[in-house]
Amino acid sequence: MTNTIAPPDDRLAKRNLAVLVLAQAILGSQMSMVFIVGGLAGNTLAPNHCLATLSITMTVLGSMLSATPLSALMQAKGRRFGFMTGAAAGMVGAVLAVTGLYHSSFTLFLLGALLTGTYQSAQGFYRFAAADTASDAFRPKAISWVLAGGLVSAVLGPQLVKATDDMFVVPFLGTYLAVIGLNVLGLILFAFLRIPLPQPPNAGEAKGRSRMELLKSPPIAVAVICATVSYALMNLVMTSTPLAVVGCGFTQDNAADIVGAHVLAMFAPSFFTGHVIARLGAPRVMAIGLTILAAAGVVAIAGVELTNFFIALILLGVGWNFGFIGATAMLTANHTPAERGRMQGLNDLIVFGGVTLASLSSGGLMNCAGGSVQGGWQAVNMAMLPFLALAGAALIWLWLRPMDKA
C-alpha cells in the first residue's frame, strides 16, 4: 500500500485560517507589548544600562532554540499540540516576568523572556500552518491573511500597554499579567484548529532531501537569507526604538504609539501582499521589501523628531512585510510535505539566530555606541547597510540562474 497525500481542501484551509488569524490578532498582541516594555523594564532592573534590551534578546534566543524542537513536535503530534505548547510557554514566561518585576530580579525577568521566545517561535509557524491545507493558488493568500491578523494585535498590544503599564506600584507588572490572560485565551482558541497530521512515508518511499541538500537549493537558500535579513533588521531597529524615543525627550506613550504604528505597518500590507506575489513573483516582492528597509534607515538617520521616528518605523514594518512574506512564499513552494518539518524548523532556527544577534547588538549599539542617544540611534540604523547588501546580492544571484527562478 502506498502513501497518498489528500489534495489540498481550501474549505478546510479557510476554517483553519480563521482560527490562525484570530490567534495572530489576540495572542500576537503580546509580542508588541513585550517589545514596548521589555527594554524599559530592563532599564530599571539591569545592573548595567548596556543590558537594558537583554530581555528582548532572550526572547529571540528562546525563539531560535525552540524552532527546531517545535517543528519536530508539530510534525509528530500536529500543529494544534505545538501551538498549545507555545501558548503555555508564553503564559509561564509571563508568570516568571511578573515574579521578576515584583522581586526586582533581573534573572527571573530574563528567564520569563526566554520562555516567551517559545511562544514567539510557535507564532512563527502560524504562516506555515495556513499553507498546510491550502491549494497552490490559495497558499500565498493564506500566508498573507494570517499575517494580516497582526493588524488587530498592532492596535490591541499598545493599547493594553497604555492601560496596564502603571496599573500597579511596580511598573509594567499589569502588562505582564495581561499577557498571561492572552495566552489562556489562546489555549481555548487552538482547540478549534483542524490540521491533519502529515503522513509518514512508508518503507521504501523517499523521505525527501536532507537539511544540507535543501539549503543547497538556490530558491531555498535565497529565501532563508532574505527572511533572516528582513526579520533581523526589523528587530534590530524596533528593539532600540522605545529607548531612543524616550531618550530623545518623548514619552512612553509616544513610544507605544510609534511601535503600534510600526506593527500596523508590518501587517496592513498583508491584505494584498499575497496578490502582489502572485502577480510579480516572490523574488521581486522581496527586492521591494529590501529597498523599503533601506529607506527606513535613511529616514531614521536624517533626524530624531517624532515625525522621523513614525515614518522610519512605518517603512520598517512595510519592508519587513514584503521581504518576509515573499521569502516565506518562496520557501513553501520549494519543499515537499515530507520535507516540511525539517525545512521549516531549520529556516526558523536560522532566522531567529540572526534575529538573536540583531537584538543583542541593538542594545549595545543604542546605549554604548556614539556617545549619546542620537549617536546610538544612528549606529543602529547604519548597521543595516551590510546586511541589506548581502540580501540584495543573493537575489541578484538567483535572478542570474533562470532555471531556478521561484
FENWONOR-V249426 format. One record per backbone hydrogen bond with DSSP energy under -0.5 kcal/mol. CO is the residue of the C=O (numbers start at 1). NH is the residue of the N-H. Records with the same first field share a line. If there is no record, write none. Layout:
BEGIN
CO: NH + NH
END
This chain:
BEGIN
4: 6
8: 10
9: 13
10: 14
11: 15
12: 16
13: 17
14: 18
15: 19
16: 20
17: 21
18: 22
19: 23
20: 24
21: 25
22: 26
23: 27 + 28
26: 29
27: 30
28: 31 + 32
29: 33
30: 34
31: 35
32: 36
33: 37
34: 38
37: 41
38: 42
39: 43
40: 44
41: 44 + 45
42: 46
48: 51
49: 52
51: 54
53: 57
54: 58
55: 59
56: 60
57: 61
58: 62
59: 63
60: 64
61: 65
62: 66
63: 67
64: 68
65: 69
66: 70
67: 71
68: 72
69: 73
70: 74
71: 75
72: 76
73: 77
74: 78
78: 82
79: 83
80: 84
81: 85
82: 86
83: 87
84: 88
85: 89
86: 90
87: 91
88: 92
89: 93
90: 94
91: 95
92: 96
93: 97
94: 98
95: 99
96: 100
97: 101
98: 102
99: 103
100: 105
101: 104
104: 106
105: 109
106: 110
107: 111
108: 112
109: 113
110: 114
111: 115
112: 116
113: 117
114: 118
115: 118 + 119
116: 120
117: 121
118: 122
119: 123
120: 124
121: 125
122: 125
123: 126
125: 129
126: 130
127: 131
128: 131 + 132
129: 132 + 133
131: 134
133: 9
135: 139
136: 140
138: 142
139: 143
140: 144
141: 145
142: 146
143: 147
144: 148
145: 149
146: 149
147: 150
148: 151
149: 152 + 153
150: 154
151: 155
152: 155 + 156
153: 157
154: 158
155: 159
156: 160
157: 161
158: 162
159: 163
160: 164
161: 165
164: 167 + 174
165: 172
169: 171
170: 173
172: 176
173: 177
174: 178
175: 179
176: 180
177: 181
178: 182
179: 183
180: 184
181: 185
182: 186
183: 187
184: 188
185: 189
186: 190
188: 191
189: 192
190: 193
202: 205
210: 214
211: 215
212: 216
214: 217
216: 218
217: 221
218: 222
219: 223
220: 224
221: 225
222: 226
223: 227
224: 228
225: 229
226: 230
227: 231
228: 232
229: 233
230: 234
231: 235
232: 236
233: 237
234: 238
235: 239
236: 240
237: 241
238: 242
240: 244
241: 245
242: 246
243: 247
244: 248
245: 250
246: 249
251: 255
252: 256
253: 257
254: 258
255: 259
256: 260
257: 261
258: 262
259: 263
260: 264
261: 265
262: 266
263: 267
264: 268
265: 269
267: 270
268: 271
269: 272 + 273
270: 274
272: 276
273: 277
274: 278
275: 279
276: 280 + 281
277: 281
281: 285
282: 286
283: 287
284: 288
285: 289
286: 290
287: 291
288: 292
289: 293
290: 294
291: 295
292: 296
293: 297
294: 298
295: 299
296: 300
297: 301
298: 302
299: 303
300: 303
305: 309
306: 310
307: 311
308: 312
309: 313
310: 314
311: 315
312: 316
313: 317
314: 318
315: 319
316: 320
317: 321
318: 322
319: 323
320: 324
321: 325
322: 326
323: 327
324: 328
325: 329
326: 330
327: 331
328: 332
329: 333
331: 334
332: 335
336: 339 + 340
337: 340
339: 343
340: 344
341: 345
342: 346
343: 347
344: 348
345: 349
346: 350
347: 351
348: 352
349: 353
350: 354
351: 355
352: 356
353: 357
354: 358
355: 359
356: 360
357: 361
358: 362
359: 363
360: 364
361: 365
362: 366
363: 367
364: 368
365: 369
372: 376
373: 377
374: 378
375: 379
376: 380
377: 381
378: 382
379: 383
381: 384
382: 385
384: 387 + 388
385: 389
386: 390
387: 391
388: 392
389: 393
390: 394
391: 395
392: 396
393: 397
394: 398
395: 399
396: 400
398: 401
400: 402
401: 404
402: 405
END
